[in-house]
Amino acid sequence: MKIVVLSGSPHKKGTSSALADAFIQGAQEAGHEIFRFDAAFQDVHPCIACERCHKTDKGCAFQDDMTTLNPHLLAADAVVFVSPIYYYDWNAQLKTVIDRFYANSAALRSSSKKAVLMLTMGDETMESADGAILTYKGMTRFLGWENVGILPARGCSDLEDLEASDYPRQAYEMGKTI
């Protein structure tokens, strides 16, 4: 299986990055091919709704790092979204990439993919993650993708909290069994 892991984490050694690493380890051990795209370290312009991608055959107005991601995204059998929760939602770095899916909406909707959402947050309650989870569920429904798992890592303000929890093992198992 070809799997794209989209991480929004701006911290290379942070909680979301560590969850992505655990998932990838499990998926690779299961024989899956991984393409990781760390949105916070890429040059991705926000969609400006200019409609060039839909009104012409020239694609998106921006020629940025989405040109690297798009072929992998279109060919993927599964897409994994990984983000810290920032003010009740996934972070802007990941959201910017997702907004740019618009240029490929038709192709993404015509492909059946599996999807996973992994979130990290310092909060212990699910209220903080509700916005991200609702957005993810709506997006996967719209795209016709199968939601195969949501992992909200609560109470993980820092890497030490995450490593003391069972969440890395759960992410690893998700990768092994996707």
N, C-alpha and C positions, 0 to 999 in steps of 0.2 A: 504494500500500500504506500502511496505517496502522501506524505503528511506535511502541511505547511504549519509552522508554529509562528504565530504573530504575537510578539511580546511588546507591551507598551512600557516596560520598566525603564526608567531613566538611571537605574543603579545596576551596574554590571554584577555586583555582588549582593543585590537586594533580595527581598523575599519573593517577589514575582519571578525574578530571574532564576532563583533557586528552584521554584516549582516547575518552571519550564525545563530546567536542566534534568530534574527527576523524571518528568514525563518523557523527555527525549531519550534518556538512558533506557527506560523500559521499552519504548517503541523501537529503538535500534536493536536491543537484545531480542525483540520479537521479529526482527528482519525487515522492519519498515524503513523506507527512505525518507529522510527528514530534510526540509529546507526551513531554516530559521531566519526570521526577519525581525530584527530589533528596531522597532519604529523610532525610538528615542534617539537612535544613532544614525538615522537615515535622513536624507534630504527629501522630504515629502511636503508638497504644498497643499494647503487646504483646497477642497473643491470650491469653485466660485459660481457654480450653476450657470456657466456660460452656454451650455448645451452643445458645444462644438463636438463632443464625443457622440452625440445622438443625431445632430443635423448634418454632419459631414462624415466622410470616410477617413478623416485625419486623426481620429482618436482624441485623447485628452490634450488640452492646451498646454499642459505642463509636461515637460520632458525631464523627469526627475527620477528618484530611485524606485518609483512605482513601476518603471519600465523593467527593472530587475525582478520585482515581485510578481508582476502580472502573469508571465508564462507559467511560473510555478503554481500560482493560485488557480489558474484555469485548468491545469493538469492534475491538481490535487484530488485525492480521494477523500481527504479529511482536512479540516482546518481547525486549529486550536488557538483560542484567544486567551491571552494571559495578561492580566493587568492588576496593578494596585487600585484600590478604591480611593478616589480623590473626590471629596465632597459629594458623596452619594452616587457616584457613577464611575465607569472606567475612565482612565486618564485621557487627556487630550491627544497624546501621541498616538495611542491606538485608535481613537475616534477619527483622527485625521485620515489614517489609512483606510478605515472602514468606509468613511464618506467617499473615498475615491473608488470604491467598488462600483459606484454609479456608472462609470464609463464602460463597465463590463457586465451590467445588470442582466442583459438577455442571455449571455453565455453562462453566467453564474447560475441563473435560474434554470437553465436547460440541463444542468449537470446535477446528478444526485451525489451529494457529499455528506459525510458525517461531520459533526461539529462538537467541540468541547469548549467549555468556559471554565477558566481557573482564575480566581480572584484572591487577593490578599488584602487584609485590613486589620487595623489595630482594634477596631470595635468588636465587641462580643455579640452584638445583636445583628440580625439579618437586615434590619431596616436600612443600614448603610449601603447594602449591596442590592437592594430591591430594584433600583433604577437600572443598574447594569444588567441584572438578570432579566427584567422585563424587556429591555432593548434587545438583548441577545435572543430571547425567545421569539419576539416579533420578527427580527431579522431572519432567523433561521426558518421560521414559518413562511415568510415572504419568498425566500430563496428556494424553499422546498428541500432544505437540508434536514437531515436527521440529527436531533440533539441526542448525543450518546453520553452526556455527563456534564454536571456542573459541580465544581469543587470550590466552595467559599471557605478560604482559610481565615477563620476568625481569630482574633486575639493575637495577631502576628504583626506587631509594630516594627519588629526588627528581625534580623536573620537568626539571632539567638532564640527568640520566641518560636520561629518557624521550625528550627532544628530540634527544639524540645517537644514538638508536636508530632502527630501522626500524619500530617498533611503531605510531607515529601514521599512517604511510603504510598499514600493514596494516589498521588500524581504518578508515581512510578508504575503502580498497578494499572492505572488508566492507560498509560502508554503501552504496557504489555498486552492489554486485552482489547484495545480498540479494534 
